[in-house]
């Protein structure tokens, strides 16, 4: 039977004996009966403090909304924000904490901030001599497939801190081991492993409930399209925020869907189809404006190459529309958002699509070889 890490807590209770526990989590931290990791640890250990990533412990905040420290109403436990002034737990926040834990469902994408909330917490654990525990969860877009270009550290940010590819094909626990060993965080790390996990399987095949990891990723399918269309956060094109299908819709008031789809179909992209759509975002870019655009429809998860699809789509949209623009840097002297999401500046350069795809193929193979050293689960046929 498949179990996530928190469901194997009973095998690791010795780690928690006489320890005051700090927990980084959000609504995805649940067992199969939807009991929260917060409640599980409060019942079986001494839960001392909670830490909130982007969107908050209860998942009630939209992307980019800063969070202040507060007391959790249900537990009475102090909640410290790790998505505001401090991204790393401070010595004061960790005062009295003997064991720091992490239980959050990631989405298998390099630009998801929860990965770096975990990395910063691991650094803080090392600096304060506190053991660090990750309750492992599956990679929703499977633990095998790798795709993308490797981030250049010149473009390091909270949406890309380490030289990973966009789709890294590791579980959150395996990623913690990679961060700890390859990037030399060197904290006292324990991964509470899953049982019955087949890394070839995507989330839908595991029989485990899907909880939105953030407000704009409502389904497993949306995590696939997120790998393709998150780039639009760095452009004046809507990525579908404020609609019922965020990251499956892209568009703008001036978008020519017919021309874009005709070009896309010539590329013979696998596992995905495109159809013209009209939508009016209720918030975010083009709020209240009728947008023309396209919908990405997933037809075959095993064949779909979302990163390749996303690079191709962005190249075509940029080429067809004079109105298209990349958003300027948030602060003078900083890199624009598109470079941070890409992990380089090649999406802004006048580079042929064939060169971008050649780079994608090369970096994919390089990272695939590297990441297999950090597998915690056997690869089955």
FENUR-V749036 format. One record per pair of residues at least 24 apart in sequence whose C-alpha atoms are under 10 Angstrom apart, sorted by the first residue. I is the first residue (numbers start at 1). J is the second residue. Records with the same first field share a line. If there is no record, write none. Layout:
I=J ; J
This chain:
1=195 ; 196 ; 197 ; 206 ; 207
2=32 ; 194 ; 195 ; 196 ; 197 ; 198 ; 206 ; 207 ; 208
3=31 ; 32 ; 136 ; 137 ; 138 ; 193 ; 194 ; 195 ; 196 ; 197 ; 206 ; 207 ; 208
4=29 ; 30 ; 31 ; 32 ; 103 ; 135 ; 136 ; 137 ; 138 ; 192 ; 193 ; 194 ; 195 ; 196 ; 197 ; 208
5=29 ; 30 ; 31 ; 103 ; 134 ; 135 ; 136 ; 137 ; 138 ; 173 ; 191 ; 192 ; 193 ; 194 ; 195
6=30 ; 31 ; 32 ; 36 ; 37 ; 40 ; 41 ; 103 ; 134 ; 135 ; 136 ; 137 ; 192 ; 193 ; 194
7=31 ; 32 ; 37 ; 40 ; 135 ; 136 ; 192 ; 193 ; 194 ; 195
8=135 ; 136 ; 192 ; 193 ; 194 ; 195
9=40 ; 41 ; 44 ; 135 ; 192 ; 193
10=44
11=192
12=190 ; 192
13=44 ; 45
15=99 ; 131 ; 133 ; 190
16=41 ; 44 ; 45 ; 46 ; 98 ; 99
17=44 ; 45 ; 46
18=45 ; 46 ; 98
19=45 ; 46 ; 47 ; 48 ; 96 ; 97 ; 98 ; 99 ; 100
20=45 ; 46 ; 47 ; 48 ; 49 ; 95 ; 96 ; 97 ; 98 ; 99 ; 100
21=45 ; 46 ; 47 ; 48 ; 49 ; 50 ; 94 ; 96 ; 97 ; 98 ; 99 ; 100 ; 101
22=46 ; 47 ; 48 ; 49 ; 50 ; 51 ; 78 ; 79 ; 93 ; 94 ; 96 ; 97 ; 98 ; 99 ; 100 ; 101 ; 102 ; 132
23=47 ; 48 ; 49 ; 50 ; 51 ; 52 ; 79 ; 97 ; 99 ; 100 ; 101 ; 102 ; 103 ; 132 ; 133 ; 134
24=49 ; 50 ; 51 ; 52 ; 53 ; 57 ; 79 ; 80 ; 81 ; 82 ; 100 ; 101 ; 102 ; 103 ; 104 ; 114 ; 117 ; 118 ; 121 ; 134
25=50 ; 51 ; 52 ; 53 ; 56 ; 57 ; 58 ; 59 ; 101 ; 102 ; 103 ; 104 ; 105 ; 114
26=50 ; 51 ; 52 ; 53 ; 54 ; 55 ; 56 ; 57 ; 58 ; 59 ; 60 ; 102 ; 103 ; 104 ; 105 ; 212 ; 213 ; 214
27=55 ; 56 ; 57 ; 58 ; 59 ; 60 ; 103 ; 104 ; 105 ; 211 ; 212 ; 213 ; 214
28=57 ; 58 ; 59 ; 103 ; 104 ; 105 ; 106 ; 137 ; 209 ; 210 ; 211 ; 212 ; 213 ; 214
29=57 ; 102 ; 103 ; 104 ; 105 ; 135 ; 137 ; 211 ; 213
30=103 ; 104 ; 105 ; 209 ; 211
31=208 ; 209
32=207 ; 208 ; 209 ; 210
33=208 ; 209
34=208 ; 209 ; 211
36=103
37=102 ; 103 ; 104 ; 135
38=74 ; 75 ; 103
39=74 ; 75
42=75 ; 77
46=97
47=75 ; 77 ; 97 ; 99
48=76 ; 77 ; 78 ; 79 ; 94 ; 95 ; 96 ; 97 ; 98 ; 99
49=75 ; 76 ; 77 ; 78 ; 79 ; 80 ; 93 ; 94 ; 95 ; 96 ; 97 ; 100
50=75 ; 77 ; 78 ; 79 ; 80 ; 81 ; 93 ; 100 ; 101
51=78 ; 79 ; 80 ; 81 ; 82 ; 83 ; 89 ; 93 ; 100 ; 101 ; 102 ; 117 ; 121
52=79 ; 80 ; 81 ; 82 ; 83 ; 84 ; 87 ; 114 ; 117
53=80 ; 81 ; 82 ; 83 ; 84 ; 87 ; 104 ; 113 ; 114 ; 115 ; 116 ; 117 ; 118
54=81 ; 82 ; 83 ; 84 ; 87 ; 112 ; 113 ; 114 ; 117 ; 214
55=81 ; 83 ; 213 ; 214 ; 215
56=80 ; 81 ; 82 ; 83 ; 214
57=81 ; 104
59=212 ; 213 ; 214 ; 215
60=214 ; 215
61=214 ; 215
62=214 ; 215 ; 216
63=214 ; 215 ; 216 ; 241
82=114 ; 117 ; 118 ; 120 ; 121
83=113 ; 114 ; 117 ; 158
86=120
87=116 ; 117 ; 118 ; 119 ; 120 ; 121 ; 158
88=116 ; 117 ; 118 ; 119 ; 120 ; 121 ; 122 ; 123 ; 124 ; 125
89=117 ; 120 ; 121 ; 122 ; 123 ; 124 ; 125
90=121 ; 124 ; 125 ; 127 ; 128
91=124 ; 125 ; 127 ; 128
94=124 ; 125 ; 128 ; 130
95=128
97=125 ; 128 ; 130 ; 131
98=125 ; 128 ; 129 ; 130 ; 131 ; 132
99=125 ; 129 ; 130 ; 131 ; 132 ; 133
100=124 ; 125 ; 130 ; 131 ; 132 ; 133 ; 134 ; 189
101=125 ; 131 ; 132 ; 133 ; 134 ; 135 ; 189 ; 190 ; 191
102=132 ; 133 ; 134 ; 135 ; 136 ; 172 ; 173 ; 191
103=133 ; 134 ; 135 ; 136 ; 137 ; 172 ; 173
104=134 ; 135 ; 136 ; 137 ; 172 ; 213
105=135 ; 136 ; 137 ; 138 ; 139 ; 140 ; 171 ; 172 ; 210 ; 211 ; 212 ; 213 ; 214
106=136 ; 137 ; 138 ; 139 ; 140 ; 171 ; 172 ; 213 ; 214 ; 223
107=138 ; 139 ; 140 ; 141 ; 142 ; 167 ; 171 ; 172 ; 213 ; 214 ; 217 ; 220 ; 222 ; 223 ; 224 ; 226 ; 227
108=138 ; 139 ; 140 ; 141 ; 142 ; 143 ; 146 ; 166 ; 167 ; 168 ; 169 ; 170 ; 171 ; 172 ; 175 ; 223 ; 224 ; 226 ; 227
109=139 ; 140 ; 141 ; 148 ; 159 ; 160 ; 164 ; 165 ; 166 ; 167 ; 168 ; 169 ; 170 ; 223 ; 224 ; 226 ; 227 ; 228 ; 230 ; 307
110=148 ; 150 ; 151 ; 159 ; 160 ; 161 ; 162 ; 163 ; 164 ; 165 ; 166 ; 167 ; 168 ; 227 ; 341 ; 342 ; 343
111=157 ; 158 ; 159 ; 160 ; 161 ; 164 ; 165 ; 166 ; 167 ; 226 ; 227 ; 230 ; 231 ; 340 ; 341 ; 342 ; 343
112=158 ; 159 ; 160 ; 166 ; 214 ; 226 ; 227 ; 230 ; 341
113=157 ; 158 ; 159 ; 160 ; 161
114=158 ; 159 ; 172 ; 213
115=158 ; 159 ; 160 ; 161 ; 162 ; 172 ; 175 ; 176 ; 179
116=157 ; 158 ; 159 ; 160 ; 161 ; 162 ; 176 ; 179
117=158
118=172 ; 175 ; 176 ; 179
119=161 ; 162 ; 175 ; 176 ; 179 ; 180 ; 183 ; 185
120=185
121=187
122=176 ; 179 ; 180 ; 185 ; 186 ; 187 ; 188 ; 189
123=179 ; 180 ; 184 ; 185 ; 186 ; 187
124=185 ; 187
125=185 ; 186 ; 187 ; 188 ; 189
126=180 ; 185 ; 186 ; 187 ; 188 ; 189
127=185 ; 186 ; 187
128=187
129=187 ; 188
130=187 ; 188 ; 189
131=187 ; 188 ; 189 ; 190
132=176 ; 187 ; 188 ; 189 ; 190 ; 191
133=173 ; 176 ; 188 ; 189 ; 190 ; 191 ; 192
134=172 ; 173 ; 174 ; 176 ; 177 ; 189 ; 190 ; 191 ; 192 ; 193
135=172 ; 173 ; 190 ; 191 ; 192 ; 193 ; 194
136=171 ; 172 ; 173 ; 174 ; 175 ; 176 ; 191 ; 192 ; 193 ; 194 ; 195
137=171 ; 172 ; 173 ; 174 ; 192 ; 193 ; 194 ; 197 ; 203
138=169 ; 170 ; 171 ; 172 ; 173 ; 174 ; 194 ; 197 ; 198 ; 199 ; 201 ; 202 ; 203 ; 206 ; 208
139=168 ; 169 ; 170 ; 171 ; 172 ; 173 ; 174 ; 199 ; 200 ; 201 ; 202 ; 203
140=169 ; 170 ; 171 ; 199 ; 201 ; 202 ; 203 ; 204 ; 205 ; 206 ; 210 ; 220 ; 221 ; 223 ; 224
141=167 ; 168 ; 169 ; 170 ; 171 ; 199 ; 200 ; 201 ; 202 ; 203 ; 204 ; 220 ; 221 ; 223 ; 224 ; 227 ; 301 ; 302
142=167 ; 168 ; 169 ; 170 ; 171 ; 198 ; 199 ; 200 ; 201 ; 202 ; 203 ; 205 ; 301 ; 302
143=167 ; 168 ; 169 ; 170 ; 171 ; 174 ; 197 ; 198 ; 199 ; 200 ; 201 ; 202 ; 375 ; 377 ; 379
144=168 ; 169 ; 170 ; 171 ; 198 ; 199 ; 200 ; 201 ; 202 ; 368 ; 371 ; 372 ; 375 ; 379
145=169 ; 170 ; 199 ; 200 ; 302 ; 305 ; 364 ; 368
146=170 ; 305 ; 307 ; 363 ; 364 ; 365 ; 366 ; 367 ; 368 ; 369 ; 371
147=227 ; 305 ; 306 ; 307 ; 308 ; 360 ; 361 ; 362 ; 363 ; 364 ; 365 ; 367 ; 368
148=227 ; 305 ; 306 ; 307 ; 308 ; 311 ; 342 ; 357 ; 359 ; 360 ; 361 ; 362 ; 363 ; 364 ; 365 ; 367
149=307 ; 308 ; 342 ; 343 ; 344 ; 356 ; 357 ; 358 ; 359 ; 360 ; 361 ; 362 ; 363 ; 364 ; 365 ; 366 ; 367
150=342 ; 343 ; 344 ; 359 ; 360 ; 362 ; 363 ; 364 ; 366 ; 367
151=339 ; 340 ; 341 ; 342 ; 343 ; 344 ; 363
152=339 ; 340 ; 342 ; 343 ; 344 ; 345
153=340 ; 343 ; 344
154=335 ; 339 ; 340 ; 343 ; 344
155=334 ; 335 ; 336 ; 337 ; 339 ; 340 ; 341 ; 342 ; 343 ; 344 ; 345
156=335 ; 339 ; 340 ; 341 ; 343 ; 344
157=335 ; 337 ; 340 ; 341 ; 343
158=340 ; 341
159=337 ; 340 ; 341 ; 342 ; 343
160=340 ; 341 ; 342 ; 343
161=340 ; 343
162=343
163=343 ; 367
164=343 ; 363 ; 364 ; 367 ; 371
165=307 ; 342 ; 343 ; 360 ; 363 ; 364 ; 366 ; 367 ; 368
166=227 ; 228 ; 306 ; 307 ; 341 ; 342 ; 343 ; 364
167=224 ; 227 ; 305 ; 306 ; 307 ; 364 ; 367
168=364 ; 367 ; 368 ; 371
169=199 ; 200 ; 367 ; 368 ; 371 ; 372 ; 375
170=199 ; 371 ; 372 ; 374 ; 375 ; 376 ; 377
171=199 ; 374 ; 375 ; 376 ; 377
173=374 ; 375 ; 376
174=371 ; 372 ; 373 ; 374 ; 375 ; 376 ; 377
175=371 ; 374 ; 375
176=374
177=374 ; 375 ; 376
178=370 ; 371 ; 373 ; 374 ; 375
179=374
181=374
182=370 ; 374
191=376
193=376 ; 377
194=376 ; 377
195=377
196=377
197=377 ; 378 ; 379 ; 380
198=377 ; 378 ; 379 ; 380 ; 381
199=375 ; 376 ; 377 ; 378 ; 379 ; 380 ; 381
200=302 ; 379 ; 380 ; 381
201=302
202=301 ; 302
215=241 ; 246
216=240 ; 241 ; 242 ; 243 ; 244 ; 245 ; 246 ; 247
217=241 ; 245 ; 246 ; 247 ; 248
218=244 ; 245 ; 246
219=245 ; 246
221=247 ; 248 ; 297 ; 298 ; 301
222=246 ; 247 ; 248 ; 296 ; 297 ; 298
223=247 ; 248 ; 306
224=248 ; 298 ; 301 ; 304 ; 305 ; 306 ; 307
225=249 ; 272 ; 295 ; 296 ; 297 ; 298 ; 304 ; 305 ; 306 ; 307 ; 309 ; 310
226=306 ; 307 ; 310
227=305 ; 306 ; 307 ; 308 ; 309 ; 310 ; 311
228=296 ; 305 ; 306 ; 307 ; 308 ; 309 ; 310 ; 311 ; 312 ; 313 ; 314
229=296 ; 306 ; 307 ; 309 ; 310 ; 311 ; 313 ; 314
230=307 ; 310 ; 338 ; 341 ; 342
231=307 ; 310 ; 311 ; 314 ; 326 ; 337 ; 338 ; 339 ; 340 ; 341 ; 342 ; 347
232=310 ; 314 ; 326 ; 327 ; 337 ; 338 ; 341
233=285 ; 326 ; 327 ; 337 ; 338 ; 341
234=325 ; 326 ; 327 ; 328 ; 329 ; 336 ; 337 ; 338 ; 339 ; 340 ; 341 ; 342
235=285 ; 314 ; 318 ; 324 ; 325 ; 326 ; 327 ; 328 ; 336 ; 337 ; 338
236=285 ; 286 ; 323 ; 324 ; 325 ; 326 ; 327 ; 328
237=285 ; 286 ; 291 ; 293 ; 314 ; 317 ; 318 ; 323 ; 324 ; 325 ; 326 ; 327
238=280 ; 281 ; 284 ; 285 ; 286 ; 287 ; 291 ; 292 ; 293
239=281 ; 284 ; 285 ; 293
240=279 ; 280 ; 281 ; 282 ; 283 ; 284 ; 285 ; 286 ; 291 ; 293 ; 294 ; 295
241=280 ; 281 ; 282 ; 283 ; 284 ; 285 ; 286 ; 287
242=279 ; 280 ; 281 ; 282 ; 283 ; 284 ; 285 ; 286 ; 287 ; 288
243=279 ; 280 ; 281 ; 282 ; 283 ; 284 ; 287
244=279 ; 281 ; 282
245=279 ; 295 ; 296
246=281 ; 295
247=295 ; 296
248=274 ; 294 ; 295 ; 296 ; 297 ; 298
249=274 ; 275 ; 276 ; 277 ; 278 ; 279 ; 292 ; 293 ; 294 ; 295 ; 296 ; 297
250=276 ; 277 ; 278 ; 279 ; 291 ; 292 ; 293 ; 294 ; 295 ; 296 ; 313
251=276 ; 277 ; 278 ; 279 ; 280 ; 285 ; 286 ; 290 ; 291 ; 292 ; 293 ; 294 ; 295 ; 317
252=278 ; 279 ; 280 ; 281 ; 285 ; 286 ; 289 ; 290 ; 291 ; 292 ; 293 ; 294 ; 323 ; 324
253=278 ; 279 ; 280 ; 286 ; 289 ; 290 ; 291 ; 292 ; 293 ; 323
254=290 ; 291 ; 292 ; 293 ; 321 ; 322 ; 323 ; 324
255=291 ; 292 ; 293 ; 294 ; 317 ; 320 ; 321 ; 323 ; 324
256=292 ; 293 ; 294 ; 317 ; 320 ; 321
257=292 ; 293 ; 294 ; 295 ; 317
258=292 ; 293 ; 294
259=316 ; 317 ; 320 ; 321
260=293 ; 294 ; 313 ; 314 ; 316 ; 317 ; 318 ; 319 ; 320 ; 321
261=293 ; 294 ; 295 ; 313 ; 316 ; 317
263=312 ; 313 ; 316 ; 317 ; 320
264=309 ; 312 ; 313 ; 316 ; 317
267=309 ; 312 ; 313
268=309
269=303 ; 304 ; 305 ; 306 ; 308 ; 309 ; 312
270=298 ; 299 ; 300 ; 301 ; 302 ; 303 ; 304 ; 305 ; 306 ; 308 ; 309
271=297 ; 298 ; 299 ; 300 ; 301 ; 302 ; 303 ; 304 ; 305 ; 306 ; 309
272=296 ; 297 ; 298 ; 299 ; 300 ; 301 ; 303 ; 304 ; 305 ; 306 ; 309
273=297 ; 298 ; 299 ; 300 ; 304
274=298
307=357 ; 360
308=356 ; 357 ; 360 ; 361
311=342 ; 347 ; 353 ; 356 ; 357 ; 360
312=353 ; 354 ; 356 ; 357
314=347 ; 353
315=347 ; 348 ; 350 ; 351 ; 352 ; 353 ; 356
316=353
318=347 ; 348
319=350
